Amino acid sequence: MDDKKTEAGLSLSEQEARLISMIRDIRFGELHIFVSDGKPVRVEEIKKSIKL
């Protein structure tokens, strides 16, 4: 398993590390996160929402 240790001593999988990186990179908006077996498997960034 390719887990990464964080400053708090938590172990992150590669998918979790990529998810955190995406969250930090997004300036504002909404992400939908799809989880399987307790790990993120897909993220959708919501591009457009129109309120009438």
C-alpha positions as CSV (number, residue, x, y, z in Angstrom):
1,M,0.0,0.0,0.0
2,D,1.4,3.4,-1.0
3,D,0.3,5.4,2.1
4,K,1.8,8.9,2.8
5,K,2.3,10.2,6.3
6,T,1.0,13.6,7.2
7,E,2.3,16.1,9.8
8,A,-0.4,14.8,12.2
9,G,0.9,11.3,11.7
10,L,-2.2,10.2,9.7
11,S,-1.7,7.8,6.8
12,L,-3.2,8.9,3.5
13,S,-3.7,6.7,0.4
14,E,-2.6,8.1,-3.0
15,Q,-6.3,8.9,-3.8
16,E,-6.8,10.8,-0.5
17,A,-3.6,12.8,-1.1
18,R,-4.8,13.7,-4.6
19,L,-8.2,14.7,-3.3
20,I,-6.7,17.0,-0.6
21,S,-4.5,18.6,-3.3
22,M,-7.6,19.2,-5.5
23,I,-9.4,20.8,-2.6
24,R,-6.5,23.1,-1.9
25,D,-6.1,24.1,-5.6
26,I,-9.8,25.0,-6.1
27,R,-10.4,28.7,-5.5
28,F,-14.1,28.4,-4.9
29,G,-16.9,26.1,-6.1
30,E,-18.3,22.7,-5.4
31,L,-16.9,19.2,-5.6
32,H,-18.9,15.9,-5.6
33,I,-16.8,13.1,-4.1
34,F,-17.7,9.5,-4.9
35,V,-16.4,7.0,-2.3
36,S,-15.9,3.2,-2.6
37,D,-14.6,1.0,0.2
38,G,-13.9,4.1,2.3
39,K,-11.6,5.7,-0.3
40,P,-12.4,8.5,-2.9
41,V,-12.6,7.0,-6.4
42,R,-14.0,10.0,-8.4
43,V,-14.4,13.7,-8.0
44,E,-16.7,15.9,-10.1
45,E,-16.1,19.7,-10.1
46,I,-19.4,21.5,-10.6
47,K,-18.7,24.1,-13.3
48,K,-22.0,25.8,-13.7
49,S,-25.1,26.5,-11.6
50,I,-27.8,29.0,-12.6
51,K,-30.2,30.5,-10.2
52,L,-33.3,32.1,-11.7
